[in-house]
Amino acid sequence: MFDLSIAPLSVVFATFFVAGLVKGVTGMGLPTVAMGVLGALISPLGAASLLIVPSFVTNIWQLLAGPSFGSLLRRLWPMMLAVAAGTVSGSAWIASGDIGLTTTMLGIALVIYSGYTLFARQLGIPRHVEPWLSPVIGAITGIVTGGTGVFVIPAVPYLQALELSKDDLVQALGLSFTVSTIALAVGLGTHGSFHPEGLLLSALAVAPALGGMWAGQLVRNRISPAVFRRGFLIGLLLLGCEMALRPLP
């Protein structure tokens, strides 16, 4: 499934370095950037397989870095359970081998995420609606994750709307992304979509991803994170448009 010669390896490692750089500057975006770039070069299934180990390592670090894991888990467990169930179910799409469909779905997901983040106003979610809304958001996020490998829609806007503290929001995002990564791995494994060379390459990609995160933290001290984030989202929006339209005649 994977070409392990020098040129493809260089592209994969460069992609994860850039994805880590974005995460280091903005606090998120590694899976989205990796899926966007690699999904434009190889099948979304192949890209999702490469994503598993770097995403798991970086998101576990983000999850455990905050002070409120227990309280967040008690508050968000219905959403996380729905994310896991939806992802495992939705992974049948990305494992189906229909490259045209999954590329279009990935492109649409990137357009929705970048467009919403660029132009939408911040929402507020009343606490009393969380018991029924959280599982709905989790299930939709899981289906999108299973079909595209992108973890962010609609989980990220929803978690941002809960008006968590900055540290709690970062940790809640780490929780959501970690659950999504594990569930995606289970879903791909259930459909026989893991290959030894893919897992090896995914593990090797951890180093450039962490290197990119370290570089991103340095860059964040030299440029405006808001300006960097806007440029990143515009690029992601254009990439998503191209991927969504690519299968059309």
DOLUM-65320 format. One record per atom (N, C-alpha, C): residue number from 1; residue in three letters; atom name; x, z, y. Coordinates in steps of 0.001 Angstrom, whole numbers, plus 500000, padded with zeros to 6 digits. Each point is the difference from the previous one (the first is absolute). Layout:
   tordo   palum   pamar       xx       zz       yy
     NUM     Ala      CA        X        Z        Y
...
//
This chain:
   tordo   palum   pamar       xx       zz       yy
       1     Met       N   500813   500000   498794
       1     Met      CA   499187   500000   501206
       1     Met       C   500853   500000   501265
       2     Phe       N   501199   500660   499950
       2     Phe      CA   500820   500142   501178
       2     Phe       C   501342   499309   499793
       3     Asp       N   500445   499295   501037
       3     Asp      CA   501315   499386   500010
       3     Asp       C   500987   501033   500545
       4     Leu       N   500952   500416   499164
       4     Leu      CA   500925   501053   500391
       4     Leu       C   501329   499448   500507
       5     Ser       N   500022   498734   500444
       5     Ser      CA   501210   499448   500593
       5     Ser       C   500186   500543   501418
       6     Ile       N   501158   499679   500597
       6     Ile      CA   500396   500623   501260
       6     Ile       C   499013   499718   501129
       7     Ala       N   499572   498761   500164
       7     Ala      CA   499146   499657   501144
       7     Ala       C   498655   500725   499967
       8     Pro       N   499254   499969   498877
       8     Pro      CA   498740   500758   499981
       8     Pro       C   500196   501499   500164
       9     Leu       N   501066   500551   499402
       9     Leu      CA   500265   501425   500166
       9     Leu       C   500249   500339   501468
      10     Ser       N   500727   499127   500693
      10     Ser      CA   500284   500239   501417
      10     Ser       C   498723   500015   500819
      11     Val       N   499079   499090   499674
      11     Val      CA   498730   499952   500719
      11     Val       C   499200   501274   499765
      12     Val       N   499942   500447   498747
      12     Val      CA   499250   501223   499674
      12     Val       C   500601   501198   500726
      13     Phe       N   501312   500145   499944
      13     Phe      CA   500641   501158   500631
      13     Phe       C   499849   499946   501515
      14     Ala       N   500127   498800   500589
      14     Ala      CA   499819   499873   501448
      14     Ala       C   498566   500349   500394
      15     Thr       N   499037   499588   499171
      15     Thr      CA   498596   500309   500283
      15     Thr       C   499761   501496   500006
      16     Phe       N   500532   500707   499013
      16     Phe      CA   499774   501443   499937
      16     Phe       C   500779   500736   501082
      17     Phe       N   501131   499451   500424
      17     Phe      CA   500704   500616   501129
      17     Phe       C   499155   499887   501264
      18     Val       N   499445   498819   500255
      18     Val      CA   499152   499811   501179
      18     Val       C   498743   500859   499898
      19     Ala       N   499405   500048   498807
      19     Ala      CA   498816   500832   499813
      19     Ala       C   500315   501474   500249
      20     Gly       N   501159   500463   499528
      20     Gly      CA   500424   501366   500276
      20     Gly       C   500267   500228   501476
      21     Leu       N   500554   498990   500665
      21     Leu      CA   500246   500089   501440
      21     Leu       C   498692   500222   500758
      22     Val       N   498978   499220   499647
      22     Val      CA   498697   500156   500638
      22     Val       C   499445   501400   499758
      23     Lys       N   500114   500484   498763
      23     Lys      CA   499510   501347   499688
      23     Lys       C   500782   501056   500772
      24     Gly       N   501314   499789   500144
      24     Gly      CA   500811   500956   500737
      24     Gly       C   499621   500084   501466
      25     Val       N   499620   498877   500590
      25     Val      CA   499631   499975   501419
      25     Val       C   498575   500487   500204
      26     Thr       N   499071   499513   499168
      26     Thr      CA   498571   500243   500247
      26     Thr       C   499404   501100   499136
      27     Gly       N   500700   500426   498926
      27     Gly      CA   499458   501005   499095
      27     Gly       C   499167   499438   498874
      28     Met       N   499801   498697   499962
      28     Met      CA   499210   499383   498935
      28     Met       C   500342   498508   499962
      29     Gly       N   499426   499302   499006
      29     Gly      CA   500148   498548   499987
      29     Gly       C   500884   499432   498915
      30     Leu       N   500714   500861   499227
      30     Leu      CA   500899   499437   498985
      30     Leu       C   499252   499159   498971
      31     Pro       N   498933   500499   499359
      31     Pro      CA   499298   499163   499019
      31     Pro       C   499384   498755   500626
      32     Thr       N   499468   500144   501220
      32     Thr      CA   499335   498868   500641
      32     Thr       C   500982   498895   500321
      33     Val       N   501152   500365   500563
      33     Val      CA   501017   498995   500321
      33     Val       C   500538   499367   498721
      34     Ala       N   500306   500832   499003
      34     Ala      CA   500548   499463   498758
      34     Ala       C   499017   499044   499331
      35     Met       N   498728   500375   499933
      35     Met      CA   499004   499111   499402
      35     Met       C   499822   498741   500827
      36     Gly       N   500005   500133   501331
      36     Gly      CA   499821   498826   500847
      36     Gly       C   501114   498989   499842
      37     Val       N   501244   500481   500045
      37     Val      CA   501140   499076   499921
      37     Val       C   500174   499475   498579
      38     Leu       N   500046   500894   499009
      38     Leu      CA   500215   499546   498627
      38     Leu       C   498805   499216   499484
      39     Gly       N   498776   500392   500428
      39     Gly      CA   498813   499258   499584
      39     Gly       C   499962   498596   500535
      40     Ala       N   500766   499742   501078
      40     Ala      CA   500107   498639   500525
      40     Ala       C   501031   499174   499239
      41     Leu       N   500846   500660   499199
      41     Leu      CA   501088   499317   499298
      41     Leu       C   499771   499902   498499
      42     Ile       N   499404   501054   499429
      42     Ile      CA   499695   500011   498573
      42     Ile       C   498535   500372   499843
      43     Ser       N   499525   500110   498782
      43     Ser      CA   498599   500349   499792
      43     Ser       C   499742   501428   500477
      44     Pro       N   498793   500298   500519
      44     Pro      CA   499681   501385   500356
      44     Pro       C   500184   500977   498841
      45     Leu       N   499759   499551   498760
      45     Leu      CA   500222   500860   498849
      45     Leu       C   501473   500382   499890
      46     Gly       N   500885   499012   500139
      46     Gly      CA   501431   500292   499953
      46     Gly       C   500422   500918   501126
      47     Ala       N   499463   499759   501202
      47     Ala      CA   500327   500851   501140
      47     Ala       C   499533   501432   499768
      48     Ala       N   498788   500165   499466
      48     Ala      CA   499471   501343   499742
      48     Ala       C   500847   500729   498969
      49     Ser       N   500488   499294   498994
      49     Ser      CA   500841   500622   498984
      49     Ser       C   501308   500514   500599
      50     Leu       N   500575   499243   500937
      50     Leu      CA   501244   500414   500644
      50     Leu       C   499785   501170   500950
      51     Leu       N   498797   500148   500475
      51     Leu      CA   499688   501018   501001
      51     Leu       C   499962   501412   499427
      52     Ile       N   499730   500151   498705
      52     Ile      CA   499619   501290   499438
      52     Ile       C   501041   501093   500243
      53     Val       N   501234   499800   499596
      53     Val      CA   500983   501084   500067
      53     Val       C   500393   500338   501444
      54     Pro       N   500361   499021   500862
      54     Pro      CA   500311   500368   501391
      54     Pro       C   498839   500682   500709
      55     Ser       N   498782   499522   499762
      55     Ser      CA   498839   500615   500633
      55     Ser       C   499818   501436   499522
      56     Phe       N   500147   500213   498697
      56     Phe      CA   499827   501348   499452
      56     Phe       C   501027   500964   500584
      57     Val       N   501269   499599   500029
      57     Val      CA   501063   500890   500480
      57     Val       C   499803   500335   501474
      58     Thr       N   499762   499000   500833
      58     Thr      CA   499875   500252   501433
      58     Thr       C   498737   500779   500336
      59     Asn       N   498926   499764   499256
      59     Asn      CA   498751   500699   500305
      59     Asn       C   499994   501430   499472
      60     Ile       N   500672   500255   498875
      60     Ile      CA   500154   501377   499538
      60     Ile       C   500771   500807   501043
      61     Trp       N   501041   499406   500550
      61     Trp      CA   500760   500673   501057
      61     Trp       C   499098   500309   501190
      62     Gln       N   499183   499037   500404
      62     Gln      CA   499091   500203   501127
      62     Gln       C   498948   501062   499659
      63     Leu       N   499507   499990   498765
      63     Leu      CA   498978   500950   499584
      63     Leu       C   500520   501428   500021
      64     Leu       N   501214   500210   499503
      64     Leu      CA   500532   501350   499850
      64     Leu       C   500653   500534   501268
      65     Ala       N   500127   499149   501025
      65     Ala      CA   500682   500423   501221
      65     Ala       C   499126   500872   500890
      66     Gly       N   498689   499952   499822
      66     Gly      CA   499097   500735   500881
      66     Gly       C   499657   501375   499472
      67     Pro       N   499317   500826   500830
      67     Pro      CA   499736   501390   499641
      67     Pro       C   498641   500257   499359
      68     Ser       N   499148   498964   499862
      68     Ser      CA   498586   500268   499693
      68     Ser       C   499506   499292   498752
      69     Phe       N   500868   499857   499007
      69     Phe      CA   499609   499230   498828
      69     Phe       C   498755   500582   499333
      70     Gly       N   499979   501304   499780
      70     Gly      CA   498884   500621   499292
      70     Gly       C   498679   499828   500724
      71     Ser       N   499974   500282   501289
      71     Ser      CA   498748   499896   500753
      71     Ser       C   499536   498553   500106
      72     Leu       N   500933   499064   500166
      72     Leu      CA   499620   498592   500066
      72     Leu       C   499449   499521   498664
      73     Leu       N   500621   500431   498904
      73     Leu      CA   499516   499592   498687
      73     Leu       C   498588   500531   499754
      74     Arg       N   499751   501250   500391
      74     Arg      CA   498649   500556   499832
      74     Arg       C   498979   499240   500852
      75     Arg       N   500413   499549   501159
      75     Arg      CA   499079   499284   500890
      75     Arg       C   499782   498560   499559
      76     Leu       N   501048   499356   499489
      76     Leu      CA   499958   498559   499771
      76     Leu       C   499907   499600   498531
      77     Trp       N   499895   500966   499072
      77     Trp      CA   500038   499620   498588
      77     Trp       C   498887   499028   499603
      78     Pro       N   498768   500083   500552
      78     Pro      CA   499012   498978   499603
      78     Pro       C   500430   498585   500381
      79     Met       N   500610   499873   501172
      79     Met      CA   500503   498695   500426
      79     Met       C   501120   499530   499084
      80     Met       N   500923   500903   499655
      80     Met      CA   501136   499615   499161
      80     Met       C   499543   499595   498598
      81     Leu       N   499016   500721   499463
      81     Leu      CA   499472   499649   498685
      81     Leu       C   499366   498615   500025
      82     Ala       N   499267   499699   501075
      82     Ala      CA   499376   498683   500126
      82     Ala       C   501044   498913   500211
      83     Val       N   501065   500307   500747
      83     Val      CA   501105   499041   500172
      83     Val       C   500590   499633   498644
      84     Ala       N   500267   501005   499178
      84     Ala      CA   500605   499754   498687
      84     Ala       C   499083   499151   499125
      85     Ala       N   498721   500365   499949
      85     Ala      CA   499059   499259   499153
      85     Ala       C   499842   498565   500490
      86     Gly       N   499865   499826   501310
      86     Gly      CA   499831   498659   500547
      86     Gly       C   501227   499129   499791
      87     Thr       N   501184   500602   500135
      87     Thr      CA   501237   499228   499832
      87     Thr       C   500161   499522   498566
      88     Val       N   499792   500896   499049
      88     Val      CA   500133   499611   498591
      88     Val       C   498999   498899   499660
      89     Ser       N   498778   500122   500495
      89     Ser      CA   498987   498969   499739
      89     Ser       C   500348   498693   500694
      90     Gly       N   500399   500088   501277
      90     Gly      CA   500287   498787   500770
      90     Gly       C   501253   499274   499584
      91     Ser       N   500904   500681   499272
      91     Ser      CA   501253   499360   499598
      91     Ser       C   499773   498827   499057
      92     Ala       N   498815   499901   499409
      92     Ala      CA   499706   498835   499158
      92     Ala       C   500105   498713   500796
      93     Trp       N   499694   500045   501304
      93     Trp      CA   500090   498793   500841
      93     Trp       C   501445   499544   500161
      94     Ile       N   500880   500954   500402
      94     Ile      CA   501375   499589   500262
      94     Ile       C   500724   499644   498704
      95     Ala       N   499525   500556   498868
      95     Ala      CA   500612   499698   498700
      95     Ala       C   499414   498750   499358
      96     Ser       N   499003   499401   500639
      96     Ser      CA   499294   498878   499384
      96     Ser       C   500831   498725   499943
      97     Gly       N   501021   499901   500860
      97     Gly      CA   500802   498783   500036
      97     Gly       C   499451   498931   500914
      98     Asp       N   498855   500258   500650
      98     Asp      CA   499430   499033   500954
      98     Asp       C   500724   500168   501330
      99     Ile       N   501104   499274   500185
      99     Ile      CA   500853   500185   501167
      99     Ile       C   499269   499627   501287
     100     Gly       N   499181   498956   499951
     100     Gly      CA   499270   499590   501194
     100     Gly       C   499082   501099   500502
     101     Leu       N   499241   500607   499080
     101     Leu      CA   499069   501063   500387
     101     Leu       C   500741   501207   500531
     102     Thr       N   501012   500478   499272
     102     Thr      CA   500679   501224   500421
     102     Thr       C   500798   499786   501288
     103     Thr       N   500559   498808   500209
     103     Thr      CA   500703   499719   501251
     103     Thr       C   499030   500015   501175
     104     Thr       N   498824   499406   499816
     104     Thr      CA   498986   500018   501051
     104     Thr       C   499553   501421   500293
     105     Met       N   499744   500795   498951
     105     Met      CA   499586   501383   500188
     105     Met       C   501072   500802   500730
     106     Leu       N   501264   499793   499632
     106     Leu      CA   501091   500704   500667
     106     Leu       C   500070   499604   501470
     107     Gly       N   499865   498708   500284
     107     Gly      CA   500023   499536   501390
     107     Gly       C   498879   500608   500818
     108     Ile       N   498808   500043   499437
     108     Ile      CA   498851   500579   500711
     108     Ile       C   500227   501487   500267
     109     Ala       N   500534   500712   499009
     109     Ala      CA   500277   501425   500179
     109     Ala       C   501006   500229   501121
     110     Leu       N   501040   499168   500071
     110     Leu      CA   500996   500136   501063
     110     Leu       C   499390   499709   501369
     111     Val       N   499138   498978   500077
     111     Val      CA   499351   499663   501267
     111     Val       C   499100   501144   500463
     112     Ile       N   499206   500549   499084
     112     Ile      CA   499086   501087   500370
     112     Ile       C   500786   501220   500474
     113     Tyr       N   501034   500354   499256
     113     Tyr      CA   500764   501191   500376
     113     Tyr       C   500683   499818   501352
     114     Ser       N   500737   498896   500172
     114     Ser      CA   500737   499805   501248
     114     Ser       C   499053   499787   501174
     115     Gly       N   498919   499237   499795
     115     Gly      CA   499044   499776   501072
     115     Gly       C   499316   501275   500427
     116     Tyr       N   499582   500802   499029
     116     Tyr      CA   499346   501271   500330
     116     Tyr       C   500958   500917   500760
     117     Thr       N   501220   500108   499501
     117     Thr      CA   500955   500924   500601
     117     Thr       C   500380   499564   501410
     118     Leu       N   500042   498689   500237
     118     Leu      CA   500357   499493   501327
     118     Leu       C   498870   500177   501010
     119     Phe       N   498749   499747   499585
     119     Phe      CA   498931   499827   500978
     119     Phe       C   498887   501049   499943
     120     Ala       N   499836   500702   498875
     120     Ala      CA   498856   500904   499886
     120     Ala       C   500267   501309   500734
     121     Arg       N   498938   500611   500449
     121     Arg      CA   500095   501312   500619
     121     Arg       C   499999   501081   498920
     122     Gln       N   500663   501120   500310
     122     Gln      CA   500054   501101   499057
     122     Gln       C   498605   500572   499766
     123     Leu       N   499640   500152   498734
     123     Leu      CA   498708   500566   499642
     123     Leu       C   500131   501502   499761
     124     Gly       N   498877   500674   499969
     124     Gly      CA   499951   501410   499638
     124     Gly       C   498980   500193   498888
     125     Ile       N   500359   500728   498962
     125     Ile      CA   499114   500232   498858
     125     Ile       C   499556   501462   500009
     126     Pro       N   498696   500284   500147
     126     Pro      CA   499528   501388   499941
     126     Pro       C   500306   500617   498632
     127     Arg       N   500360   501270   499994
     127     Arg      CA   500400   500673   498763
     127     Arg       C   498869   500012   498973
     128     His       N   498731   500041   500459
     128     His      CA   498902   500157   499053
     128     His       C   499720   498734   499182
     129     Val       N   500549   498847   500410
     129     Val      CA   499766   498775   499223
     129     Val       C   501108   499753   498972
     130     Glu       N   501071   500782   500058
     130     Glu      CA   501123   499776   499091
     130     Glu       C   499624   500086   498519
     131     Pro       N   499135   500957   499580
     131     Pro      CA   499733   500112   498563
     131     Pro       C   499481   498725   499356
     132     Trp       N   499229   499186   500723
     132     Trp      CA   499512   498750   499389
     132     Trp       C   500804   498787   500466
     133     Leu       N   500585   500054   501214
     133     Leu      CA   500725   498835   500509
     133     Leu       C   501386   499877   499377
     134     Ser       N   500666   501123   499747
     134     Ser      CA   501355   499934   499436
     134     Ser       C   500051   499259   498665
     135     Pro       N   499103   500284   499036
     135     Pro      CA   500048   499225   498752
     135     Pro       C   499705   498520   500197
     136     Val       N   499128   499662   500932
     136     Val      CA   499711   498584   500268
     136     Val       C   501241   499302   500532
     137     Ile       N   500655   500616   500993
     137     Ile      CA   501226   499431   500558
     137     Ile       C   501072   499909   498914
     138     Gly       N   500103   501030   499172
     138     Gly      CA   500994   499981   498934
     138     Gly       C   499770   498881   499005
     139     Ala       N   498746   499789   499611
     139     Ala      CA   499689   498941   499032
     139     Ala       C   500317   498618   500574
     140     Ile       N   499630   499773   501260
     140     Ile      CA   500292   498705   500632
     140     Ile       C   501503   499799   500110
     141     Thr       N   500709   501061   500428
     141     Thr      CA   501461   499900   500084
     141     Thr       C   500598   499673   498642
     142     Gly       N   499495   500639   498949
     142     Gly      CA   500524   499750   498663
     142     Gly       C   499785   498574   499545
     143     Ile       N   498830   499462   500252
     143     Ile      CA   499715   498618   499601
     143     Ile       C   500912   499028   500750
     144     Val       N   500178   500243   501321
     144     Val      CA   500896   499147   500787
     144     Val       C   501434   500129   499484
     145     Thr       N   500418   501234   499696
     145     Thr      CA   501349   500214   499474
     145     Thr       C   500188   499289   498670
     146     Gly       N   499035   500148   499108
     146     Gly      CA   500113   499361   498696
     146     Gly       C   500024   498490   500092
     147     Gly       N   499287   499432   500955
     147     Gly      CA   499933   498547   500113
     147     Gly       C   501116   499376   500789
     148     Thr       N   500669   500792   500891
     148     Thr      CA   500974   499407   500922
     148     Thr       C   501350   500697   500010
     149     Gly       N   500070   501256   499531
     149     Gly      CA   501232   500766   500109
     149     Gly       C   500191   500638   501359
     150     Val       N   499032   499854   500921
     150     Val      CA   500070   500599   501340
     150     Val       C   499175   501276   499999
     151     Phe       N   500620   501120   500422
     151     Phe      CA   499391   501321   499854
     151     Phe       C   499207   500463   501215
     152     Val       N   499973   499242   501084
     152     Val      CA   499680   500588   501305
     152     Val       C   498557   499853   500448
     153     Ile       N   499244   499064   499415
     153     Ile      CA   498642   499705   500481
     153     Ile       C   498980   500503   498992
     154     Pro       N   499013   500786   500435
     154     Pro      CA   499823   500623   501328
     154     Pro       C   500529   501427   500083
     155     Ala       N   500908   500401   499092
     155     Ala      CA   500439   501394   499953
     155     Ala       C   500684   500443   501284
     156     Val       N   500898   499161   500539
     156     Val      CA   500766   500423   501176
     156     Val       C   499101   500220   501219
     157     Pro       N   499139   499033   500374
     157     Pro      CA   499108   500281   501141
     157     Pro       C   499115   501228   499762
     158     Tyr       N   499550   500191   498771
     158     Tyr      CA   499140   501147   499699
     158     Tyr       C   500762   501311   500189
     159     Leu       N   501203   500101   499432
     159     Leu      CA   500771   501234   500132
     159     Leu       C   500363   500253   501466
     160     Gln       N   500290   498948   500740
     160     Gln      CA   500284   500164   501429
     160     Gln       C   498776   500524   500742
     161     Ala       N   498809   499637   499543
     161     Ala      CA   498765   500418   500665
     161     Ala       C   499622   501441   499687
     162     Leu       N   500675   500643   499052
     162     Leu      CA   499678   501381   499654
     162     Leu       C   500591   500996   500993
     163     Glu       N   500767   499496   500970
     163     Glu      CA   500573   500838   501055
     163     Glu       C   500867   501119   499429
     164     Leu       N   500823   499635   499029
     164     Leu      CA   500976   500933   499452
     164     Leu       C   501145   500182   500988
     165     Ser       N   500747   501084   499856
     165     Ser      CA   501214   500148   500787
     165     Ser       C   501002   498919   499591
     166     Lys       N   501010   499786   500829
     166     Lys      CA   500978   498949   499709
     166     Lys       C   500657   500204   498640
     167     Asp       N   500457   501211   499725
     167     Asp      CA   500668   500271   498723
     167     Asp       C   499033   499850   498830
     168     Asp       N   498764   500485   500178
     168     Asp      CA   499016   499894   498917
     168     Asp       C   499623   498543   499743
     169     Leu       N   499931   499190   501058
     169     Leu      CA   499671   498584   499818
     169     Leu       C   501100   499295   499205
     170     Val       N   501251   500252   500356
     170     Val      CA   501114   499392   499261
     170     Val       C   499942   500407   498537
     171     Gln       N   499709   501284   499738
     171     Gln      CA   499943   500472   498616
     171     Gln       C   498782   499443   499277
     172     Ala       N   498865   499884   500694
     172     Ala      CA   498802   499420   499383
     172     Ala       C   500225   498537   499641
     173     Leu       N   500686   499261   500870
     173     Leu      CA   500335   498611   499682
     173     Leu       C   500927   499942   498793
     174     Gly       N   500978   500910   499942
     174     Gly      CA   500881   500051   498836
     174     Gly       C   499231   500286   498725
     175     Leu       N   499014   500893   500066
     175     Leu      CA   499163   500300   498831
     175     Leu       C   499231   498765   499560
     176     Ser       N   499357   499328   500947
     176     Ser      CA   499211   498815   499668
     176     Ser       C   500875   498899   499411
     177     Phe       N   501157   499762   500611
     177     Phe      CA   500884   498933   499523
     177     Phe       C   500589   500341   498629
     178     Thr       N   500299   501272   499768
     178     Thr      CA   500546   500393   498696
     178     Thr       C   498970   499797   498895
     179     Val       N   498774   500444   500247
     179     Val      CA   498929   499800   499013
     179     Val       C   499783   498516   499753
     180     Ser       N   500008   499198   501067
     180     Ser      CA   499806   498550   499854
     180     Ser       C   501114   499380   499166
     181     Thr       N   501245   500433   500244
     181     Thr      CA   501135   499436   499264
     181     Thr       C   499906   500327   498516
     182     Ile       N   499702   501256   499682
     182     Ile      CA   499896   500396   498594
     182     Ile       C   498855   499256   499319
     183     Ala       N   498861   499927   500680
     183     Ala      CA   498842   499321   499408
     183     Ala       C   500271   498511   499815
     184     Leu       N   500702   499382   500952
     184     Leu      CA   500333   498573   499855
     184     Leu       C   500929   499797   498805
     185     Ala       N   500966   500907   499827
     185     Ala      CA   500898   499903   498846
     185     Ala       C   499220   500121   498699
     186     Val       N   499049   500945   499955
     186     Val      CA   499175   500165   498797
     186     Val       C   499169   498742   499756
     187     Gly       N   499399   499466   501060
     187     Gly      CA   499181   498800   499857
     187     Gly       C   500797   498804   499511
     188     Leu       N   501181   499784   500574
     188     Leu      CA   500837   498872   499568
     188     Leu       C   500473   500203   498565
     189     Gly       N   500349   501245   499663
     189     Gly      CA   500415   500273   498628
     189     Gly       C   498878   499780   499006
     190     Thr       N   498783   500364   500377
     190     Thr      CA   498840   499809   499123
     190     Thr       C   499785   498530   499685
     191     His       N   500309   499133   500960
     191     His      CA   499804   498562   499805
     191     His       C   501270   499291   499524
     192     Gly       N   501006   500785   499592
     192     Gly      CA   501222   499405   499463
     192     Gly       C   500801   499220   501011
     193     Ser       N   499957   500428   501263
     193     Ser      CA   500643   499228   501066
     193     Ser       C   501348   500555   500416
     194     Phe       N   500506   501009   499302
     194     Phe      CA   501340   500501   500267
     194     Phe       C   500991   499311   499074
     195     His       N   501153   499627   500542
     195     His      CA   501062   499386   499215
     195     His       C   501282   500774   500251
     196     Pro       N   500857   500170   498994
     196     Pro      CA   501203   500826   500173
     196     Pro       C   500854   499573   501187
     197     Glu       N   500212   498685   500186
     197     Glu      CA   500843   499566   501122
     197     Glu       C   499349   500309   501339
     198     Gly       N   498656   500003   500043
     198     Gly      CA   499299   500337   501229
     198     Gly       C   500166   501469   500349
     199     Leu       N   499909   500865   498987
     199     Leu      CA   500188   501435   500236
     199     Leu       C   501440   500294   500429
     200     Leu       N   500961   499317   499389
     200     Leu      CA   501396   500188   500385
     200     Leu       C   500202   499583   501452
     201     Leu       N   499479   498846   500369
     201     Leu      CA   500158   499511   501365
     201     Leu       C   499277   500910   500984
     202     Ser       N   498838   500508   499604
     202     Ser      CA   499262   500933   500848
     202     Ser       C   500823   501269   500246
     203     Ala       N   500647   500505   498946
     203     Ala      CA   500835   501194   500161
     203     Ala       C   501202   499715   500900
     204     Leu       N   500609   498827   499844
     204     Leu      CA   501145   499645   500839
     204     Leu       C   499610   499857   501466
     205     Ala       N   498736   499660   500258
     205     Ala      CA   499541   499800   501375
     205     Ala       C   499831   501305   500764
     206     Val       N   500095   501141   499292
     206     Val      CA   499882   501294   500688
     206     Val       C   501116   500167   501029
     207     Ala       N   501220   499611   499619
     207     Ala      CA   501147   500208   500893
     207     Ala       C   499833   499264   501333
     208     Pro       N   499702   498682   500016
     208     Pro      CA   499801   499351   501308
     208     Pro       C   498802   500540   500762
     209     Ala       N   498954   500434   499283
     209     Ala      CA   498836   500572   500692
     209     Ala       C   500388   501289   500721
     210     Leu       N   500756   500876   499332
     210     Leu      CA   500439   501238   500637
     210     Leu       C   500995   499718   501123
     211     Gly       N   500869   498998   499786
     211     Gly      CA   500923   499610   501061
     211     Gly       C   499266   499488   501223
     212     Gly       N   498942   499233   499769
     212     Gly      CA   499192   499512   501112
     212     Gly       C   499310   501133   500739
     213     Met       N   499484   500996   499253
     213     Met      CA   499354   501147   500647
     213     Met       C   500990   500760   500877
     214     Trp       N   501209   500185   499496
     214     Trp      CA   501032   500685   500794
     214     Trp       C   500307   499202   501264
     215     Ala       N   500160   498677   499872
     215     Ala      CA   500262   499166   501167
     215     Ala       C   498821   500024   500973
     216     Gly       N   498782   500016   499460
     216     Gly      CA   498823   500034   500850
     216     Gly       C   499920   501266   500827
     217     Gln       N   500425   501118   499421
     217     Gln      CA   499996   501258   500752
     217     Gln       C   501002   499947   501149
     218     Leu       N   501113   499293   499808
     218     Leu      CA   500953   499821   501090
     218     Leu       C   499431   499069   501073
     219     Val       N   499350   498921   499551
     219     Val      CA   499420   499041   500949
     219     Val       C   498917   500665   500842
     220     Arg       N   499238   500905   499382
     220     Arg      CA   498900   500661   500712
     220     Arg       C   500493   500757   501222
     221     Asn       N   501263   500445   499972
     221     Asn      CA   500550   500727   501136
     221     Asn       C   500508   499081   501100
     222     Arg       N   500005   498683   499748
     222     Arg      CA   500566   499056   500960
     222     Arg       C   498975   499060   500614
     223     Ile       N   498871   499793   499329
     223     Ile      CA   498965   499118   500530
     223     Ile       C   498662   500724   499952
     224     Ser       N   499024   499434   500685
     224     Ser      CA   498668   500584   499997
     224     Ser       C   499321   499732   498662
     225     Pro       N   499625   501047   499251
     225     Pro      CA   499281   499760   498751
     225     Pro       C   498715   499221   500202
     226     Ala       N   499328   500200   501146
     226     Ala      CA   498743   499289   500266
     226     Ala       C   500240   498505   500132
     227     Val       N   501075   499606   500692
     227     Val      CA   500319   498580   500156
     227     Val       C   500389   499394   498659
     228     Phe       N   500830   500710   499248
     228     Phe      CA   500399   499525   498672
     228     Phe       C   498775   499824   499107
     229     Arg       N   499114   500994   500020
     229     Arg      CA   498805   499960   499152
     229     Arg       C   499110   498831   500370
     230     Arg       N   499844   499721   501293
     230     Arg      CA   499161   498881   500423
     230     Arg       C   500577   498673   499512
     231     Gly       N   501310   499839   500133
     231     Gly      CA   500624   498771   499520
     231     Gly       C   499875   499841   498498
     232     Phe       N   500184   501097   499272
     232     Phe      CA   499847   499990   498546
     232     Phe       C   498583   499594   499600
     233     Leu       N   498987   500538   500677
     233     Leu      CA   498613   499701   499654
     233     Leu       C   499643   498554   500325
     234     Ile       N   500527   499471   501099
     234     Ile      CA   499735   498595   500325
     234     Ile       C   500608   499091   498938
     235     Gly       N   501229   500307   499579
     235     Gly      CA   500611   499216   498933
     235     Gly       C   499220   500094   498704
     236     Leu       N   499508   501188   499692
     236     Leu      CA   499214   500193   498790
     236     Leu       C   498677   499244   500078
     237     Leu       N   499398   499963   501174
     237     Leu      CA   498751   499265   500197
     237     Leu       C   500208   498498   499753
     238     Leu       N   501075   499452   500542
     238     Leu      CA   500280   498569   499804
     238     Leu       C   500299   499702   498530
     239     Leu       N   500767   500872   499348
     239     Leu      CA   500307   499806   498584
     239     Leu       C   498721   500055   499177
     240     Gly       N   499114   500954   500296
     240     Gly      CA   498745   500105   499271
     240     Gly       C   499138   498768   500168
     241     Cys       N   499953   499452   501217
     241     Cys      CA   499230   498772   500224
     241     Cys       C   500535   498852   499156
     242     Glu       N   501326   499876   499967
     242     Glu      CA   500600   498918   499208
     242     Glu       C   499693   500160   498524
     243     Met       N   500080   501224   499482
     243     Met      CA   499746   500220   498582
     243     Met       C   498527   499789   499656
     244     Ala       N   499109   500427   500896
     244     Ala      CA   498571   499840   499733
     244     Ala       C   499595   498530   499959
     245     Leu       N   500677   499180   500817
     245     Leu      CA   499633   498582   500089
     245     Leu       C   500793   499119   499032
     246     Arg       N   501073   500526   499436
     246     Arg      CA   500896   499175   499186
     246     Arg       C   499319   499313   498826
     247     Pro       N   499127   500690   499235
     247     Pro      CA   499399   499317   498832
     247     Pro       C   498991   498916   500361
     248     Leu       N   499592   499896   501273
     248     Leu      CA   499030   498998   500376
     248     Leu       C   500624   498605   499945
     249     Pro       N   499222   498971   499618
     249     Pro      CA   500555   498649   499936
     249     Pro       C   500339   499472   501376
//
